[in-house]
């Protein structure tokens, strides 16, 4: 994982998140990145997919995309495959934003990406988010039933539902500092 931790993309997300933490759990936002990368490493995701995973929070919302896009493109100008990695992050944005927890399941189900790298990013993201939800919010969140269903639906669509307990056990109690 050292290659991704030394990447331009990892530096961008470190600068973006800094020392910020989640309001409810107080877990540093970088923990999401490092745990997602750990899951992706276990599943054999490519280095490009892992680098794009680092970028996904920078382009996920419209506001972040608007404020971060120029900086990202400048930073990736000298990275030989930077445009490809940014393209993966943009495709991730498209797929992930199509089905979010406050919307009903589309009649056709969850649309996955035709790109394996993007689906690998979704695995890292949804496993990590589900683990944190179960650890910090499953008993107290006002929408806990809906969120539990949402994460299960994503894991089923990604065909990792049977593997989720193993991923969760791997991450549980680990402090992913990026080392």
C-alpha positions as a Markdown table, in Angstrom:
| # | Residue | x | y | z |
|---|---|---|---|---|
| 1 | Unk | 0.0 | 0.0 | 0.0 |
| 2 | Unk | 3.0 | 2.3 | 0.3 |
| 3 | Unk | 2.7 | 3.2 | -3.4 |
| 4 | Unk | -0.7 | 4.8 | -2.9 |
| 5 | Unk | 0.4 | 6.5 | 0.4 |
| 6 | Unk | 3.2 | 8.3 | -1.5 |
| 7 | Unk | 0.9 | 9.3 | -4.4 |
| 8 | Unk | -0.2 | 12.7 | -5.4 |
| 9 | Unk | -3.8 | 11.7 | -4.9 |
| 10 | Unk | -3.2 | 10.6 | -1.2 |
| 11 | Unk | -1.5 | 14.0 | -0.6 |
| 12 | Unk | -4.5 | 15.8 | -2.0 |
| 13 | Unk | -6.9 | 14.0 | 0.3 |
| 14 | Unk | -4.6 | 14.5 | 3.3 |
| 15 | Unk | -4.5 | 18.2 | 2.6 |
| 16 | Unk | -8.3 | 18.3 | 2.1 |
| 17 | Unk | -9.2 | 16.4 | 5.3 |
| 18 | Unk | -6.3 | 17.6 | 7.5 |
| 19 | Unk | -7.2 | 16.7 | 11.0 |
| 20 | Unk | -11.0 | 16.8 | 10.5 |
| 21 | Unk | -13.1 | 14.1 | 12.2 |
| 22 | Unk | -16.7 | 12.9 | 11.9 |
| 23 | Unk | -19.0 | 14.7 | 14.2 |
| 24 | Unk | -20.8 | 11.7 | 15.7 |
| 25 | Unk | -18.0 | 9.2 | 16.1 |
| 26 | Unk | -15.0 | 11.6 | 16.3 |
| 27 | Unk | -13.1 | 9.2 | 13.9 |
| 28 | Unk | -10.7 | 11.1 | 11.7 |
| 29 | Unk | -11.9 | 11.3 | 8.1 |
| 30 | Unk | -8.5 | 9.9 | 6.9 |
| 31 | Unk | -9.5 | 6.7 | 8.6 |
| 32 | Unk | -12.2 | 6.2 | 6.0 |
| 33 | Unk | -9.6 | 6.4 | 3.3 |
| 34 | Unk | -7.1 | 4.1 | 4.9 |
| 35 | Unk | -9.6 | 1.5 | 5.9 |
| 36 | Unk | -11.2 | 1.6 | 2.4 |
| 37 | Unk | -7.7 | 1.2 | 0.9 |
| 38 | Unk | -7.0 | -1.8 | 3.2 |
| 39 | Unk | -10.2 | -3.5 | 1.9 |
| 40 | Unk | -9.2 | -2.7 | -1.7 |
| 41 | Unk | -5.8 | -4.1 | -1.1 |
| 42 | Unk | -7.3 | -7.4 | 0.2 |
| 43 | Unk | -9.5 | -7.7 | -2.9 |
| 44 | Unk | -6.6 | -7.1 | -5.3 |
| 45 | Unk | -7.7 | -3.7 | -6.5 |
| 46 | Unk | -5.3 | -1.9 | -8.8 |
| 47 | Unk | -3.0 | 0.9 | -7.7 |
| 48 | Unk | -5.0 | 3.2 | -10.0 |
| 49 | Unk | -8.3 | 2.3 | -8.3 |
| 50 | Unk | -6.7 | 2.9 | -4.9 |
| 51 | Unk | -5.4 | 6.3 | -6.0 |
| 52 | Unk | -8.8 | 7.2 | -7.4 |
| 53 | Unk | -10.4 | 6.1 | -4.1 |
| 54 | Unk | -8.2 | 8.8 | -2.5 |
| 55 | Unk | -9.8 | 11.4 | -4.8 |
| 56 | Unk | -13.4 | 10.4 | -4.4 |
| 57 | Unk | -14.3 | 12.7 | -1.5 |
| 58 | Unk | -12.9 | 15.6 | -3.4 |
| 59 | Unk | -15.3 | 15.1 | -6.3 |
| 60 | Unk | -18.3 | 13.4 | -4.6 |
| 61 | Unk | -20.5 | 16.4 | -3.9 |
| 62 | Unk | -21.3 | 19.1 | -6.4 |
| 63 | Unk | -19.8 | 21.8 | -4.1 |
| 64 | Unk | -16.6 | 19.8 | -3.6 |
| 65 | Unk | -16.3 | 19.1 | -7.3 |
| 66 | Unk | -16.7 | 22.8 | -8.1 |
| 67 | Unk | -14.1 | 23.9 | -5.5 |
| 68 | Unk | -11.6 | 21.1 | -6.0 |
| 69 | Unk | -11.6 | 20.2 | -9.7 |
| 70 | Unk | -9.1 | 22.9 | -10.9 |
| 71 | Unk | -6.7 | 22.1 | -8.1 |
| 72 | Unk | -6.9 | 18.3 | -8.8 |
| 73 | Unk | -6.3 | 18.7 | -12.5 |
| 74 | Unk | -3.3 | 21.0 | -11.9 |
| 75 | Unk | -1.8 | 18.5 | -9.4 |
| 76 | Unk | -2.3 | 15.6 | -11.7 |
| 77 | Unk | -0.9 | 17.3 | -14.9 |
| 78 | Unk | 2.5 | 15.7 | -14.4 |
| 79 | Unk | 1.2 | 12.3 | -13.2 |
| 80 | Unk | 1.4 | 10.1 | -16.3 |
| 81 | Unk | -1.9 | 8.3 | -15.7 |
| 82 | Unk | -3.5 | 11.2 | -13.7 |
| 83 | Unk | -6.3 | 11.8 | -16.2 |
| 84 | Unk | -7.3 | 8.1 | -16.1 |
| 85 | Unk | -7.3 | 8.1 | -12.3 |
| 86 | Unk | -9.4 | 11.3 | -12.2 |
| 87 | Unk | -11.7 | 9.6 | -14.7 |
| 88 | Unk | -12.2 | 6.7 | -12.4 |
| 89 | Unk | -13.1 | 9.1 | -9.5 |
| 90 | Unk | -15.6 | 10.8 | -11.7 |
| 91 | Unk | -17.2 | 7.5 | -12.7 |
| 92 | Unk | -17.3 | 6.6 | -9.0 |
| 93 | Unk | -19.1 | 9.8 | -8.4 |
| 94 | Unk | -21.7 | 9.0 | -11.1 |
| 95 | Unk | -22.4 | 5.5 | -9.8 |
| 96 | Unk | -22.3 | 6.2 | -6.1 |
| 97 | Unk | -24.5 | 9.3 | -6.3 |
| 98 | Unk | -27.2 | 7.5 | -8.3 |
| 99 | Unk | -28.2 | 5.5 | -5.2 |
| 100 | Unk | -27.9 | 7.1 | -1.8 |
| 101 | Unk | -29.6 | 6.1 | 1.4 |
| 102 | Unk | -32.3 | 8.8 | 1.4 |
| 103 | Unk | -33.7 | 7.7 | -2.0 |
| 104 | Unk | -35.7 | 4.5 | -2.7 |
| 105 | Unk | -34.0 | 1.6 | -4.5 |
| 106 | Unk | -34.3 | 2.3 | -8.3 |
| 107 | Unk | -36.7 | -0.3 | -9.9 |
| 108 | Unk | -33.8 | -1.7 | -12.0 |
| 109 | Unk | -31.6 | -2.0 | -8.9 |
| 110 | Unk | -28.2 | -0.6 | -8.2 |
| 111 | Unk | -26.2 | 0.2 | -11.3 |
| 112 | Unk | -22.6 | -0.8 | -11.0 |
| 113 | Unk | -19.9 | 0.6 | -13.2 |
| 114 | Unk | -18.7 | -1.2 | -16.4 |
| 115 | Unk | -15.2 | -0.4 | -15.0 |
| 116 | Unk | -13.8 | -3.0 | -12.5 |
| 117 | Unk | -11.7 | -0.3 | -10.9 |
| 118 | Unk | -14.7 | 1.7 | -9.9 |
| 119 | Unk | -16.5 | -1.3 | -8.5 |
| 120 | Unk | -13.4 | -2.0 | -6.5 |
| 121 | Unk | -13.6 | 1.5 | -5.1 |
| 122 | Unk | -17.3 | 0.9 | -4.2 |
| 123 | Unk | -16.3 | -2.2 | -2.3 |
| 124 | Unk | -13.8 | -0.3 | -0.2 |
| 125 | Unk | -16.2 | 2.5 | 0.4 |
| 126 | Unk | -19.3 | 0.5 | 1.3 |
| 127 | Unk | -17.5 | -2.0 | 3.5 |
| 128 | Unk | -15.8 | 0.8 | 5.4 |
| 129 | Unk | -19.0 | 2.9 | 5.7 |
| 130 | Unk | -21.0 | -0.1 | 6.8 |
| 131 | Unk | -18.4 | -1.1 | 9.4 |
| 132 | Unk | -18.5 | 2.4 | 10.9 |
| 133 | Unk | -22.3 | 2.5 | 10.8 |
| 134 | Unk | -22.5 | -0.7 | 12.7 |
| 135 | Unk | -19.8 | 0.3 | 15.2 |
| 136 | Unk | -21.0 | 3.8 | 15.9 |
| 137 | Unk | -24.6 | 4.3 | 14.8 |
| 138 | Unk | -26.6 | 1.0 | 14.4 |
| 139 | Unk | -28.2 | 1.5 | 17.8 |
| 140 | Unk | -28.7 | 5.2 | 17.9 |
| 141 | Unk | -29.1 | 6.7 | 14.4 |
| 142 | Unk | -32.6 | 7.9 | 13.7 |
| 143 | Unk | -32.6 | 6.2 | 10.3 |
| 144 | Unk | -30.8 | 3.0 | 11.4 |
| 145 | Unk | -33.2 | 0.6 | 9.8 |
| 146 | Unk | -33.0 | 2.3 | 6.4 |
| 147 | Unk | -29.2 | 2.6 | 6.6 |
| 148 | Unk | -28.7 | -1.1 | 7.5 |
| 149 | Unk | -30.9 | -2.0 | 4.5 |
| 150 | Unk | -29.0 | 0.4 | 2.3 |
| 151 | Unk | -25.5 | -1.0 | 3.1 |
| 152 | Unk | -26.8 | -4.6 | 2.7 |
| 153 | Unk | -28.2 | -3.7 | -0.7 |
| 154 | Unk | -24.9 | -2.3 | -1.8 |
| 155 | Unk | -23.0 | -5.4 | -0.5 |
| 156 | Unk | -25.4 | -7.6 | -2.3 |
| 157 | Unk | -25.1 | -5.7 | -5.6 |
| 158 | Unk | -21.3 | -5.8 | -5.3 |
| 159 | Unk | -21.5 | -9.5 | -4.6 |
| 160 | Unk | -19.6 | -9.2 | -1.3 |
| 161 | Unk | -22.3 | -9.8 | 1.3 |
| 162 | Unk | -20.9 | -13.2 | 2.3 |
| 163 | Unk | -17.4 | -11.7 | 2.7 |
| 164 | Unk | -18.5 | -8.6 | 4.6 |
| 165 | Unk | -18.1 | -10.2 | 8.1 |
| 166 | Unk | -14.5 | -11.1 | 7.2 |
| 167 | Unk | -13.8 | -7.5 | 6.0 |
| 168 | Unk | -15.4 | -6.1 | 9.1 |
| 169 | Unk | -13.3 | -8.3 | 11.4 |
| 170 | Unk | -10.2 | -7.3 | 9.6 |
| 171 | Unk | -11.0 | -3.6 | 10.1 |
| 172 | Unk | -12.6 | -3.9 | 13.6 |
| 173 | Unk | -10.4 | -2.3 | 16.2 |
| 174 | Unk | -7.6 | -1.5 | 13.8 |
| 175 | Unk | -6.3 | 2.0 | 13.6 |
| 176 | Unk | -5.3 | 2.7 | 10.0 |
| 177 | Unk | -2.8 | 5.4 | 10.2 |
| 178 | Unk | -1.4 | 4.9 | 6.7 |
| 179 | Unk | 1.8 | 3.4 | 7.8 |
